[in-house]
């Protein structure tokens, strides 16, 4: 799977698990709603620094954004 797509899927799942809408996450994190939307659609290629800031805002580790999805999640 493309890494941009993987990060986007993980980010969207974690954001929703934490109860954030895209808009609310943008307000609290300093990222724009457009960036969040593009990230979730695999249209952004975040740097390692950006991954750190995204993860911190979600209360997860950067590795959580890079984790391979379980087969059951992708089927």
Secondary structure as UniProt FT lines:
FT   HELIX           3..17
FT   TURN            18..19
FT   HELIX           22..29
FT   HELIX           33..40
FT   TURN            41..42
FT   HELIX           48..58
FT   HELIX           62..66
FT   HELIX           71..74
//
